[in-house]
Amino acid sequence: MKDNMIVSNLLGDENKKRLSLNIEGPALLKDEYTEESDIILLDTSYLGKDFEQIMNKSGPKVVLISHHEFEKVLFDYLCKYHLNHVIGQESLVLDREFQLHLNYKLTNTKPTVQSILHPDSEIAEMTIRDSKHIDETLDCLLNRIIIGPFFDSPLGYVRVLGNELLMNAFFSSQYNNKSRCEKIELDSDIELRLGVDENFLVFSVKDPFGTLSRNQLIKSLERGFREKTPVHKSGGAGLGLYMTLLSTNQIIINIKENQYTEIICVIDRSKRIKTFKGRITSFNLYEGV
């Protein structure tokens, strides 16, 4: 565990108030930017003349709280800088989202379904090796969890997430030269998890390949927002990541090259579909964890 975590807090007054009383851990908060900072908190209303300098020199350390739609975040920030962490301004639990990232920096422990949910939360787990069993595997997983009060059809979004992420996982394997209508049977498991607590519905897919890179991820999202239509090719990372982003409130990607890619999707608990749809998606990428 790191003992002296330095956080440069350059947020506007509104977000400073939302975070100031809720940060847990040995973190030294500073109201100025230093290159020695471990985390730099910025929001998209920041007007400092050193914005370009901060992003170019310290992009991977920045946690950007965004007032903008994700499409603008993608083209103006993620494509331009090596930025890996964005939190949507409308987050109902801004402090919890930031705390998850702070915990990672303190302990070098990647976010998981278990760490996002409260400790006593119910989590269903399944594995799959055969691409022809995607629908029945998702049916079985969804039937193992009681969702409780939510907007209409949250499980419909989980099913979209499951189909898109599982197809990407299968076509990230050594069989990525096959057509998407062909059956793929793997020698190792793809893992699925689904859990819920009073704040979140969380779904994850973890493959044993680790072939997704940041460059591939950003290019896939960029193509999705430009074209908004599927690209019918063999191989993974077609329009699936774009569709995933549109179907969740938070997306967390854990990548360890040639070992695994884990994509975690978090849907905020809400009784109104308008709240779910209006929420700017948070994006967090952890490489080498």
SELUM-836268 format. One record per residue (C-alpha): residue number from 0; x, y, z. Coordinates in Angstrom, 1 decimal, decimal comma. Example, Ala and Ser with C-alpha at 12.3 -4.5 7.8 and 13.67 -1.06 7.14 Angstrom:
<atoms>
+-----+--------+--------+--------+
: seq :      X :      Y :      Z :
+-----+--------+--------+--------+
:   0 :   12,3 :   -4,5 :    7,8 :
:   1 :   13,7 :   -1,1 :    7,1 :
+-----+--------+--------+--------+
</atoms>
This chain:
<atoms>
+-----+--------+--------+--------+
: seq :      X :      Y :      Z :
+-----+--------+--------+--------+
:   0 :    0,0 :    0,0 :    0,0 :
:   1 :    1,3 :    3,5 :   -0,9 :
:   2 :    1,7 :    5,7 :    2,2 :
:   3 :    1,7 :    9,2 :    0,7 :
:   4 :   -0,9 :    9,6 :   -2,0 :
:   5 :   -0,9 :   13,2 :   -3,4 :
:   6 :   -4,2 :   14,3 :   -5,0 :
:   7 :   -4,3 :   17,6 :   -6,9 :
:   8 :   -7,9 :   18,8 :   -6,6 :
:   9 :   -8,6 :   21,3 :   -9,4 :
:  10 :  -12,3 :   20,7 :   -9,4 :
:  11 :  -14,9 :   23,5 :   -9,5 :
:  12 :  -16,6 :   24,4 :   -6,2 :
:  13 :  -19,6 :   22,2 :   -6,8 :
:  14 :  -17,6 :   19,0 :   -7,3 :
:  15 :  -15,2 :   19,9 :   -4,5 :
:  16 :  -18,1 :   20,0 :   -2,1 :
:  17 :  -19,3 :   16,6 :   -3,3 :
:  18 :  -16,0 :   15,0 :   -2,7 :
:  19 :  -14,3 :   16,9 :    0,2 :
:  20 :  -16,0 :   15,1 :    3,0 :
:  21 :  -16,0 :   11,6 :    1,5 :
:  22 :  -12,5 :   10,7 :    0,6 :
:  23 :  -11,2 :    7,8 :    2,7 :
:  24 :   -7,6 :    6,8 :    2,9 :
:  25 :   -4,1 :    8,5 :    3,4 :
:  26 :   -4,5 :   11,1 :    0,7 :
:  27 :   -2,9 :   14,6 :    0,8 :
:  28 :   -5,1 :   17,0 :   -1,1 :
:  29 :   -3,6 :   20,0 :   -2,9 :
:  30 :   -5,3 :   22,9 :   -4,6 :
:  31 :   -2,6 :   23,1 :   -7,3 :
:  32 :   -1,1 :   20,9 :  -10,0 :
:  33 :    2,2 :   19,3 :   -9,4 :
:  34 :    3,9 :   16,6 :  -11,6 :
:  35 :    4,5 :   14,6 :   -8,5 :
:  36 :    0,7 :   14,1 :   -7,9 :
:  37 :   -0,6 :   10,6 :   -8,1 :
:  38 :   -4,1 :   11,7 :   -9,0 :
:  39 :   -5,2 :   14,9 :  -10,7 :
:  40 :   -8,9 :   15,8 :  -10,3 :
:  41 :  -10,2 :   18,0 :  -13,1 :
:  42 :  -13,6 :   18,8 :  -14,5 :
:  43 :  -14,6 :   19,9 :  -18,0 :
:  44 :  -15,3 :   23,4 :  -16,7 :
:  45 :  -11,7 :   23,9 :  -15,7 :
:  46 :  -10,4 :   27,2 :  -17,2 :
:  47 :   -6,8 :   27,1 :  -16,2 :
:  48 :   -4,3 :   28,0 :  -18,9 :
:  49 :   -2,2 :   25,0 :  -18,0 :
:  50 :   -5,0 :   22,5 :  -19,1 :
:  51 :   -3,0 :   21,4 :  -22,2 :
:  52 :    0,2 :   21,0 :  -20,1 :
:  53 :   -1,6 :   18,9 :  -17,5 :
:  54 :   -3,2 :   16,6 :  -20,1 :
:  55 :    0,0 :   16,2 :  -22,2 :
:  56 :    2,3 :   15,6 :  -19,2 :
:  57 :    0,0 :   13,8 :  -16,8 :
:  58 :   -2,9 :   12,5 :  -18,8 :
:  59 :   -2,9 :    8,9 :  -17,3 :
:  60 :   -3,1 :   10,4 :  -13,8 :
:  61 :   -6,1 :   12,6 :  -14,5 :
:  62 :   -9,6 :   11,8 :  -13,4 :
:  63 :  -11,9 :   14,0 :  -15,5 :
:  64 :  -15,4 :   14,8 :  -14,3 :
:  65 :  -17,4 :   15,5 :  -17,4 :
:  66 :  -20,3 :   17,7 :  -18,1 :
:  67 :  -20,3 :   16,7 :  -21,8 :
:  68 :  -22,0 :   13,9 :  -23,7 :
:  69 :  -19,7 :   10,9 :  -24,1 :
:  70 :  -19,3 :   11,5 :  -27,8 :
:  71 :  -17,6 :   14,9 :  -27,1 :
:  72 :  -15,5 :   13,3 :  -24,3 :
:  73 :  -14,3 :   10,7 :  -26,8 :
:  74 :  -13,3 :   13,0 :  -29,6 :
:  75 :  -12,1 :   16,0 :  -27,5 :
:  76 :  -10,3 :   14,1 :  -24,7 :
:  77 :   -9,9 :   10,3 :  -25,1 :
:  78 :   -8,7 :   10,5 :  -28,7 :
:  79 :   -6,5 :   13,5 :  -28,1 :
:  80 :   -4,8 :   12,7 :  -24,8 :
:  81 :   -3,8 :    9,5 :  -22,9 :
:  82 :   -6,7 :    9,9 :  -20,6 :
:  83 :   -8,1 :    6,7 :  -19,0 :
:  84 :  -10,5 :    7,9 :  -16,3 :
:  85 :  -13,7 :    9,9 :  -16,9 :
:  86 :  -16,7 :   10,2 :  -14,4 :
:  87 :  -20,0 :   11,5 :  -15,6 :
:  88 :  -21,1 :   14,7 :  -13,8 :
:  89 :  -24,6 :   13,2 :  -13,1 :
:  90 :  -23,2 :   10,3 :  -11,1 :
:  91 :  -25,4 :    9,6 :   -8,2 :
:  92 :  -22,5 :    8,4 :   -6,2 :
:  93 :  -19,5 :   10,5 :   -7,4 :
:  94 :  -17,6 :    9,9 :   -4,2 :
:  95 :  -17,9 :    6,1 :   -4,5 :
:  96 :  -16,7 :    6,2 :   -8,1 :
:  97 :  -13,7 :    8,2 :   -7,1 :
:  98 :  -13,0 :    6,1 :   -4,0 :
:  99 :  -12,8 :    3,0 :   -6,2 :
: 100 :  -10,1 :    4,7 :   -8,3 :
: 101 :   -8,3 :    5,9 :   -5,1 :
: 102 :   -8,3 :    2,4 :   -3,7 :
: 103 :   -6,7 :    1,2 :   -6,9 :
: 104 :   -3,9 :    3,8 :   -6,6 :
: 105 :   -3,4 :    3,0 :   -2,9 :
: 106 :   -3,3 :   -0,8 :   -3,2 :
: 107 :   -2,7 :   -1,5 :   -6,9 :
: 108 :   -5,9 :   -3,7 :   -6,8 :
: 109 :   -8,1 :   -3,5 :   -9,9 :
: 110 :  -11,8 :   -2,8 :   -9,5 :
: 111 :  -14,0 :   -5,9 :   -9,5 :
: 112 :  -17,7 :   -6,7 :   -9,3 :
: 113 :  -17,2 :   -7,5 :   -5,6 :
: 114 :  -15,4 :   -4,2 :   -4,8 :
: 115 :  -18,1 :   -2,1 :   -6,6 :
: 116 :  -20,9 :   -3,7 :   -4,6 :
: 117 :  -21,4 :   -3,8 :   -0,9 :
: 118 :  -19,8 :   -6,8 :    0,8 :
: 119 :  -23,0 :   -8,7 :    1,5 :
: 120 :  -24,4 :   -8,3 :   -2,0 :
: 121 :  -25,5 :  -11,4 :   -4,0 :
: 122 :  -23,4 :  -12,2 :   -7,0 :
: 123 :  -24,2 :  -14,9 :   -9,6 :
: 124 :  -21,3 :  -16,4 :  -11,5 :
: 125 :  -21,2 :  -18,6 :  -14,6 :
: 126 :  -18,7 :  -19,7 :  -17,3 :
: 127 :  -19,0 :  -20,4 :  -21,0 :
: 128 :  -16,8 :  -22,0 :  -23,6 :
: 129 :  -19,2 :  -22,5 :  -26,6 :
: 130 :  -20,4 :  -19,5 :  -28,5 :
: 131 :  -23,7 :  -21,3 :  -29,4 :
: 132 :  -24,7 :  -21,3 :  -25,7 :
: 133 :  -24,6 :  -17,5 :  -25,3 :
: 134 :  -28,4 :  -17,0 :  -25,1 :
: 135 :  -29,1 :  -19,9 :  -22,7 :
: 136 :  -26,1 :  -18,9 :  -20,4 :
: 137 :  -27,4 :  -15,4 :  -20,2 :
: 138 :  -30,9 :  -16,7 :  -19,4 :
: 139 :  -29,6 :  -18,8 :  -16,6 :
: 140 :  -27,5 :  -16,0 :  -15,2 :
: 141 :  -30,3 :  -13,5 :  -15,2 :
: 142 :  -32,7 :  -15,9 :  -13,5 :
: 143 :  -30,3 :  -16,2 :  -10,5 :
: 144 :  -30,6 :  -12,6 :   -9,3 :
: 145 :  -33,5 :  -10,7 :   -7,8 :
: 146 :  -33,2 :   -7,1 :   -9,2 :
: 147 :  -35,8 :   -5,3 :   -7,0 :
: 148 :  -37,1 :   -1,7 :   -7,7 :
: 149 :  -35,7 :   -0,4 :  -11,0 :
: 150 :  -36,8 :    1,3 :  -14,2 :
: 151 :  -38,6 :   -1,0 :  -16,7 :
: 152 :  -36,5 :   -3,7 :  -18,3 :
: 153 :  -33,0 :   -3,2 :  -16,8 :
: 154 :  -32,3 :   -6,8 :  -17,7 :
: 155 :  -33,0 :   -6,0 :  -21,3 :
: 156 :  -29,9 :   -3,8 :  -21,2 :
: 157 :  -27,9 :   -6,5 :  -19,4 :
: 158 :  -28,9 :   -8,9 :  -22,2 :
: 159 :  -27,6 :   -6,4 :  -24,8 :
: 160 :  -24,4 :   -6,0 :  -22,8 :
: 161 :  -24,0 :   -9,8 :  -22,5 :
: 162 :  -24,4 :  -10,5 :  -26,1 :
: 163 :  -22,1 :   -7,8 :  -27,3 :
: 164 :  -19,3 :   -8,5 :  -24,8 :
: 165 :  -19,5 :  -12,3 :  -25,2 :
: 166 :  -19,3 :  -12,0 :  -28,9 :
: 167 :  -16,3 :   -9,7 :  -28,6 :
: 168 :  -14,7 :  -12,2 :  -26,1 :
: 169 :  -15,1 :  -15,2 :  -28,4 :
: 170 :  -13,7 :  -13,3 :  -31,4 :
: 171 :  -10,8 :  -12,0 :  -29,3 :
: 172 :   -9,6 :  -15,6 :  -29,1 :
: 173 :   -7,4 :  -17,5 :  -31,5 :
: 174 :  -10,5 :  -18,1 :  -33,6 :
: 175 :  -10,8 :  -14,4 :  -34,6 :
: 176 :  -10,6 :  -15,2 :  -38,3 :
: 177 :  -14,0 :  -17,0 :  -38,2 :
: 178 :  -17,3 :  -15,6 :  -39,4 :
: 179 :  -19,6 :  -14,5 :  -36,6 :
: 180 :  -22,2 :  -17,1 :  -37,6 :
: 181 :  -19,7 :  -19,9 :  -37,0 :
: 182 :  -19,6 :  -21,9 :  -33,7 :
: 183 :  -16,5 :  -21,3 :  -31,6 :
: 184 :  -15,6 :  -23,7 :  -28,8 :
: 185 :  -12,7 :  -22,6 :  -26,5 :
: 186 :  -10,3 :  -24,6 :  -24,3 :
: 187 :  -10,7 :  -22,2 :  -21,4 :
: 188 :  -13,5 :  -20,4 :  -19,7 :
: 189 :  -15,0 :  -17,0 :  -20,3 :
: 190 :  -16,3 :  -15,8 :  -16,9 :
: 191 :  -19,6 :  -13,9 :  -16,3 :
: 192 :  -20,7 :  -12,2 :  -13,1 :
: 193 :  -24,0 :  -10,4 :  -12,2 :
: 194 :  -24,6 :   -8,7 :   -8,9 :
: 195 :  -26,9 :   -6,0 :   -7,4 :
: 196 :  -27,1 :   -3,8 :   -4,3 :
: 197 :  -29,1 :   -0,7 :   -3,4 :
: 198 :  -27,0 :    1,5 :   -5,7 :
: 199 :  -26,0 :   -0,6 :   -8,7 :
: 200 :  -26,6 :   -3,5 :  -11,0 :
: 201 :  -23,2 :   -4,8 :  -12,1 :
: 202 :  -22,4 :   -7,2 :  -15,0 :
: 203 :  -19,0 :   -8,4 :  -16,1 :
: 204 :  -17,4 :  -10,5 :  -18,8 :
: 205 :  -13,8 :  -11,7 :  -18,4 :
: 206 :  -11,9 :  -13,5 :  -21,2 :
: 207 :   -8,6 :  -15,4 :  -20,8 :
: 208 :   -6,9 :  -13,7 :  -23,8 :
: 209 :   -6,0 :  -10,1 :  -23,0 :
: 210 :   -5,8 :   -9,0 :  -26,7 :
: 211 :   -7,7 :   -5,7 :  -26,3 :
: 212 :   -5,4 :   -2,6 :  -26,3 :
: 213 :   -6,2 :    1,0 :  -25,5 :
: 214 :   -5,6 :    2,0 :  -29,1 :
: 215 :   -8,0 :   -0,7 :  -30,4 :
: 216 :  -10,6 :    0,3 :  -27,8 :
: 217 :  -10,6 :    4,0 :  -28,7 :
: 218 :  -10,6 :    3,3 :  -32,4 :
: 219 :  -13,6 :    1,0 :  -32,0 :
: 220 :  -15,5 :    3,6 :  -30,1 :
: 221 :  -14,5 :    6,3 :  -32,5 :
: 222 :  -15,7 :    4,2 :  -35,5 :
: 223 :  -19,0 :    3,5 :  -33,6 :
: 224 :  -19,8 :    7,1 :  -33,0 :
: 225 :  -18,9 :    8,1 :  -36,6 :
: 226 :  -20,7 :    5,3 :  -38,4 :
: 227 :  -23,3 :    4,1 :  -35,9 :
: 228 :  -23,7 :    1,0 :  -38,0 :
: 229 :  -22,2 :   -2,5 :  -37,5 :
: 230 :  -19,1 :   -3,4 :  -39,4 :
: 231 :  -19,7 :   -7,0 :  -40,6 :
: 232 :  -16,2 :   -8,4 :  -40,4 :
: 233 :  -14,6 :  -11,3 :  -38,6 :
: 234 :  -12,7 :  -10,6 :  -35,5 :
: 235 :  -13,6 :   -8,8 :  -32,2 :
: 236 :  -14,1 :   -5,1 :  -31,3 :
: 237 :  -16,6 :   -4,4 :  -34,0 :
: 238 :  -19,5 :   -2,2 :  -32,9 :
: 239 :  -19,9 :   -4,2 :  -29,7 :
: 240 :  -18,0 :   -1,8 :  -27,5 :
: 241 :  -20,0 :    1,2 :  -28,9 :
: 242 :  -23,3 :   -0,6 :  -28,2 :
: 243 :  -22,0 :   -1,5 :  -24,7 :
: 244 :  -21,2 :    2,1 :  -23,9 :
: 245 :  -24,7 :    3,1 :  -24,9 :
: 246 :  -26,3 :    0,5 :  -22,6 :
: 247 :  -24,5 :    1,3 :  -19,3 :
: 248 :  -23,8 :    4,1 :  -16,9 :
: 249 :  -20,2 :    3,1 :  -16,1 :
: 250 :  -17,8 :    1,0 :  -18,0 :
: 251 :  -14,6 :   -0,3 :  -16,4 :
: 252 :  -12,0 :   -2,2 :  -18,5 :
: 253 :   -9,2 :   -4,2 :  -16,9 :
: 254 :   -6,5 :   -5,4 :  -19,3 :
: 255 :   -3,5 :   -7,6 :  -18,7 :
: 256 :   -1,8 :   -8,2 :  -22,0 :
: 257 :   -2,0 :  -11,8 :  -23,2 :
: 258 :   -3,7 :  -12,8 :  -19,9 :
: 259 :   -7,2 :  -11,4 :  -19,7 :
: 260 :   -9,6 :   -8,6 :  -20,6 :
: 261 :  -12,4 :   -7,9 :  -18,1 :
: 262 :  -15,2 :   -5,5 :  -18,9 :
: 263 :  -17,4 :   -4,4 :  -16,1 :
: 264 :  -20,7 :   -2,6 :  -16,7 :
: 265 :  -22,5 :   -0,7 :  -14,0 :
: 266 :  -26,1 :    0,5 :  -14,2 :
: 267 :  -27,2 :    3,0 :  -11,5 :
: 268 :  -30,3 :    2,0 :   -9,6 :
: 269 :  -33,1 :    4,3 :  -10,7 :
: 270 :  -36,9 :    4,0 :  -11,2 :
: 271 :  -36,9 :    6,3 :  -14,2 :
: 272 :  -35,5 :    5,3 :  -17,6 :
: 273 :  -35,0 :    9,0 :  -18,3 :
: 274 :  -32,4 :    9,2 :  -15,4 :
: 275 :  -30,6 :    6,1 :  -16,8 :
: 276 :  -30,6 :    7,5 :  -20,4 :
: 277 :  -29,6 :   11,0 :  -19,3 :
: 278 :  -26,5 :   10,0 :  -17,3 :
: 279 :  -23,1 :   10,7 :  -18,9 :
: 280 :  -21,3 :    7,3 :  -19,0 :
: 281 :  -18,2 :    7,0 :  -16,8 :
: 282 :  -15,2 :    5,4 :  -18,4 :
: 283 :  -12,3 :    3,8 :  -16,6 :
: 284 :   -9,4 :    1,8 :  -18,2 :
: 285 :   -6,9 :   -0,1 :  -16,1 :
: 286 :   -3,9 :   -1,5 :  -18,0 :
: 287 :   -1,5 :   -4,1 :  -16,7 :
: 288 :   -3,5 :   -4,8 :  -13,5 :
+-----+--------+--------+--------+
</atoms>
